């Protein structure tokens, strides 16, 4: 789990992202603030959608650690937190693909627009990583796979 920065109307906002050991995207959340409440909201969202993790690797962010501690306080089986810089390299490398697409855009004009565009960018990245399967995918380009899958998924 890690967060990266995205510029919206000239102000940096925070894109929280979680990736598993194999590099597959688990969840994402765009927030205005980088605090315990935002981190807790992200963890709750990710856990509700994907189940309880055994371990979480993150950087030395105090807000993220406080959020996991708050979640662990109300659970019988706690999540093991590993705050080691080098264990977080998988998600740091995964940020690169998102930043590579958003950097030439320079700025998003609205928070809602940024959330929608980032959802599409993440979706395309997940297709490239092979997280979604389309019948006959080997014959289709990534864009064609996107359009085939986008018709089946409701917008965020």
N, C-alpha and C positions, 0 to 999 in steps of 0.2 A: 504494500500500500504506500502511495506517495501522492504528493500534489505538485502541480506545475502551475505556471502563471500564464494567463491569457489576458490580453489588453482589450478592454471594452470602453469605448468613449474616452480613450486616453488614460484610463485607470486600470491598474492590474487587479484581476479577479483570480480566483483559485479553482483549478480543475483537479478534483480528487479522483484518483484512479486506482483500481486494484487489479492485479494480475496474478495468476497462479504460477506454479513451478514450471509449467510447460510454456508459459508466455501467453496464455489465453486470457483475454480480458474478462474479468468477473463483473465489474460495475464501474460507473463513473458518476460524478456529481459536480456541477458548476455552482460555486457559491461566491457571494460578495466578500465574505470574511473568512479569515483563517484562524478559527478559535475552537475551543472545546465543543461548543454547540454544533458547529458545522461538521467537525470530525465525527461527533457522536451520531449526527443525522446520517452521514455517509455510511458509517459502520452498521447502523440499524438497517438502512436500506439494502446494503450488500448482504447482510446476514439473513434478512427476510427473503430475499430473492434467491440466495444460493446455499443456504444452510449454514450451520455453525462450523467455523474453521478450527483446526487444532492449534495452529500456530499462525502468527502474523509477524511479518518482517517489515520494519519501518525505519525511517531515519530518526534522529534524535529530537524530533519535534515534541515539545512538552504538551501541546494541545492534543496531539494524536494519542500520546501515552495516557493523558488524563481521561480522554474519551473511552479508551479501552478499559481503563481501571474502573470507570463508572459503569460500563457494561458488565464487567466481571463481578462487580459488587452484588448484582442482582441475580447471579447465575450459580447453579450448583457446580457445574464443571466450567472452570475458567479457561479463557483463551491464553495460550502462552505467547508472550510478547518478546520479540527479538529485535532489539534496537542496535543492529550492527550495520555500519555504513555499506559494507561490501555485499551483504545479503540482499540489498535493495537494488542491485544492478539490473535485474531483469525488468523491473518496472521503469527504471531510469532510461534504459535503452528503448523501451516501448514508447516513452514520451517523445522520442526523437521523430517517429513517424507522424505523430500528431502535430508537432511543432514545425516539421518540414512543410506541411500543407498550410498551416495557419500563419506562419511568418510572412510569406509574400502578401497576405491579405492586409497587413499592417495594423488594422484596427477593426473591431466589430462596432457597429453603430448602436446596437441595443443588446441588452442582456438576453431577451427572449430570442432574438435573431441568432446570437452566439450559441445559445443552448441548442437551437434547432440545427444549425450548421455543424456544430461539434458532434451532435448525435449522428448525422450523416457521415461525417469523417470517421468517427469511431466504427460505424457500421461497415464502411468500406474496408477499414483496417482489419476488422474481424473477419471479413470475407477473405482477404488476402492471407490471413493466418490459418484459414481453413476451419473456422469455427461454425460455419453454416454449410449445409450440404444441399445442393440443388441437383436434381436429376439431369444428367448430361453436362455437369459442370466442366468437364474436361474439354467440351466443345465450345463453351461460352467464355467470353472475356469477363474480367472482373466487373465491368460496368453492366454487362448483360445479366450477370448473376445478381448484382445489386437491384436492378429493376425487377427481376423475377421474384426476389425475396421481399422487396419493398411493397409489392402489391399484397403480400400476406401479413404484413406487420402494421399495426396501428401507430400513428405518430405519438411521440412522447408528450 
